[in-house]
Amino acid sequence: MIRFFIGLILAIFLFLVIGSLILEQFPSVVPIWEEAKGHIVSLYNMSLVKYGAITTFLLIIAIFIVFGSSKKF
């Protein structure tokens, strides 16, 4: 369990570092990133209104678990 959480924290850190490097190296991607962030925030706000805070939080965790446990590789 602790190993899972450490792996999760390291994966988030790696995602953030790689994302910042990509945005620094390719400045033309920044508008696309801003557009994607706008859509994600809009979906989050709609989910908060429709389902509430706790259910939205659980949905986000469930999405991460589903994508994280995919064995396609």
C-alpha positions as CSV (number, residue, x, y, z in Angstrom):
1,M,0.0,0.0,0.0
2,I,2.8,2.4,0.9
3,R,4.7,1.3,-2.2
4,F,1.6,2.2,-4.3
5,F,1.4,5.7,-2.8
6,I,5.1,6.4,-3.2
7,G,4.8,5.2,-6.9
8,L,1.8,7.5,-7.4
9,I,3.6,10.5,-6.0
10,L,6.7,9.8,-8.1
11,A,4.5,9.3,-11.2
12,I,2.8,12.7,-10.6
13,F,6.2,14.4,-10.1
14,L,7.6,12.8,-13.3
15,F,4.5,13.9,-15.2
16,L,4.9,17.4,-14.0
17,V,8.6,17.6,-14.8
18,I,8.2,16.1,-18.3
19,G,5.2,18.4,-19.0
20,S,7.1,21.5,-18.0
21,L,10.1,20.5,-20.2
22,I,7.8,19.9,-23.1
23,L,6.1,23.3,-22.7
24,E,9.5,25.0,-22.5
25,Q,10.9,23.2,-25.5
26,F,7.8,23.6,-27.7
27,P,6.2,27.0,-27.0
28,S,3.7,26.5,-29.8
29,V,2.0,23.8,-27.7
30,V,1.1,26.3,-24.9
31,P,-2.2,27.4,-26.5
32,I,-3.3,23.8,-27.0
33,W,-2.5,23.1,-23.3
34,E,-4.5,26.1,-22.2
35,E,-7.5,25.0,-24.3
36,A,-7.2,21.5,-22.8
37,K,-7.0,22.9,-19.2
38,G,-10.2,25.0,-19.9
39,H,-12.1,21.9,-21.0
40,I,-10.9,19.9,-18.0
41,V,-11.9,22.7,-15.6
42,S,-15.3,22.9,-17.3
43,L,-15.9,19.2,-16.9
44,Y,-14.8,19.3,-13.3
45,N,-17.2,22.2,-12.5
46,M,-20.1,20.5,-14.2
47,S,-19.3,17.3,-12.2
48,L,-19.3,19.3,-9.0
49,V,-22.7,20.8,-9.7
50,K,-24.3,17.5,-10.8
51,Y,-22.7,15.0,-8.4
52,G,-21.2,17.0,-5.5
53,A,-17.6,17.2,-4.2
54,I,-17.1,13.7,-2.7
55,T,-18.5,11.9,-5.7
56,T,-16.4,14.0,-8.0
57,F,-13.3,13.2,-6.0
58,L,-14.1,9.5,-6.1
59,L,-14.7,9.6,-9.9
60,I,-11.3,11.3,-10.4
61,I,-9.6,8.6,-8.3
62,A,-11.5,5.9,-10.2
63,I,-10.4,7.3,-13.5
64,F,-6.7,7.3,-12.4
65,I,-7.0,3.7,-11.1
66,V,-8.6,2.5,-14.4
67,F,-5.9,4.1,-16.5
68,G,-3.1,3.2,-14.1
69,S,-4.1,-0.5,-13.9
70,S,-4.3,-0.9,-17.7
71,K,-1.9,-3.7,-18.8
72,K,-1.6,-2.7,-22.5
73,F,2.2,-2.5,-22.3
